[in-house]
Amino acid sequence: MKRTFVIAAMLCLLVANEVTAEFFLAIFVGNMTFADAFALSFGSVHLDSFIKSSAVRAIPFTIFVISLFYLKTRSKADRGFLWIMLGLISTFLFSAYWGMQHAFFTDARASSTGALVLFFAPFWTGVFYAVAFLLYSAIIHAIRADLPQSSKNKNHENN
């Protein structure tokens, strides 16, 4: 199970980036053909620049992978929480990069501070995920700690 989540996190890290967002913007907003959008988006991408840019983008995914090892159980609730959070992390990052570049494909004016999204979107996504994970862990721990006590109380009432 951990391997599946790690592979899914790596795939999301590869897909949820500014280059992929630019590609889909070129197709859906810029009305470009697939070949033109691919040439525009991926034409100047090199492996070394992609790896360097993904260092910051990896913050929330790294926190996600680390959190896999802190879960004490592998209940359906734990797995569901992790899959939902992985989807939310990827969606939030992709939508942030989409919003940052949307003005380039419309008549709208681009913001001079739009590039700050490249750093702050992954940073705040990581912070929000860490907080959500801590809250989830605290709530689940409280619920699980409460369950055996309530079942013991029911046994005492029946006797």
N, C-alpha and C positions, 0 to 999 in steps of 0.2 A: 504494500500500500504506500509506504513512504516513497518508493521508487516512482510510482505512478504520479504522485503529487510533485515530486522534484522534476520529472520530465515535463509535466504540464506547466509548471512554473517557468522552466526554461523556454518552452514554446511560447508562452505568453510574453516573456521578456523579449523574444525575437520579434513577435508580431506587434506588440503595443509600443510603437516607437514613432518618431516624427517622420521617418521616411515612408513607412506604410501609410500613415495618415495623409501624407502628401500625395501618395499614389491614389488612394481612394478619393481624395478631394479632386484630383485632376480628372478622374473618371466621372464622378457623380455631380460635382459642382462645375468643373471646368469644361465638361462635355468633350473630353479628349478621347481618342481611341486608346485601346489597350497598349498598343506599341508606343504611342506618343507619351502616354502617362508613365509607362515603364522607363522610357528613355529620360524623361524629365526627373523622375523620382530616384531612380537607381543608377543613373548614368554617371554620377560623380561620387558614388559611394564606394569606399575601399574598406577592406576588412579591418585595417588598423584604426581607421577613424570610427568605424562602427563599434569596435571594442572599446575605444576610449570614451565614446559618447554613452555607451551602455553602462559605464561604471556608476554613474549617478542614478540612472534609471533602474539599476539593480537593487537599490536600497529597499523598496517595499518587498521585492521578491526574495531577497536575502532574509528579511525578517520573517517572511512567510515560511521559508524552508526551515529556519531555526525553530519556529514555533511548532513544527511537526514533531520535533524531538522532545518538546516539553509537555505534550499531551500525554497524560498517564494512561488513558484508555483509548480505544478505537471504536467508540460507539457510533451509531448512525448519526447522532446529533453532532459529534465531533467531525465526522467526515462531511456531513452536510454543511456545517459552518465553514470548514476549510474550502470546500468547492465554491460556496457562495462568495466567500471573501476573495478567492483567486479571481473569480469573474468580476467582482467589483473593482479590484485593483486594476485589472487589465482594462476594463471599461472606462474607469476614471482617467487613467493615463492616456488612453487612446483619444478620449473626448477632449482632454486638455490640449494634446498636440493638434487635434482637429481644429479646435477653436483658435489656437495660436496662428495657424496658417490659413484659416478660412478667408481672410481678407485678401489674400494673394490671388484668389480665384474669383473674386467678385469686384464690384466697383467701390467697396468699402475701403476706408483707409486703415492701414496697418498701424498698430501701436509700436512706438519705439521701445517699449518695455516688454513686448510680447515674448522676446527670447528668454526672459526670466522664467518662463514656464518650464524650460528645459531643466532647470535646477529645482524650482520650488514645487512643481507637480509631484515628482517622485519623493521629495523630502516629506511633504505634507501627507502624501498617500501612505508612506511608511509610518508616520506618526499616528495617523488615524487608524491604520491597521493594528498597530501595537496597542493602542488604547482599546480598540474593539476586542482584540484577543484577550487582554487582561480582564476586561469586563465579562466576556464570555466565560473565561476560566473561573472567575470569582463566582459568577452566578451558578455555573454547573457544579462547582465544588460545594457551594451552599446547598444546592438541591440534593446532591448525592450524599452529603453529610446528614441531611435531614431525613432521607428515606429510611435508613435502618432504624432510626429512633422511632419514627412513626409506626413502622411495622412491629417493633418491640412493644410499643404501647398498645397496639391492637391485640397482640397475643396476651398481654396482661389483663386486658379488659374481658377477653373471652374466658379466662380462667376463673 
